[in-house]
């Protein structure tokens, strides 16, 4: 029995440290690199011409820089544990939605009709997949809480 417990404890310790190691080794790309990768993926998916690629590259670069800056602001707020007031939260959501509307209208001017429809369909599928993953994580946390409460 002791051997089983020691082996199990060693396995859990190694597994936990390995997971922490993976998070540290994750590559961090610059805004330019992220924009280039995203533009090339869009070029493959939507068959973009050279002028469309350049316009989308600029748009992606602008969005990536903005997103990185916002992410840094949010991380600072989390570290300080400051709660957002309802007005500030509303302003943040409103700004995000305005940015999304502007991005969509810019894409509509750059892409032709078929490309735009294909781009929208891909975004819809990504959003559905992202929500599915969020739901699965939420359900997993719920089950964990229920298990802890029972014991």
Secondary structure as UniProt FT lines:
FT   HELIX           2..24
FT   HELIX           31..46
FT   HELIX           50..80
FT   HELIX           86..110
FT   HELIX           113..150
//
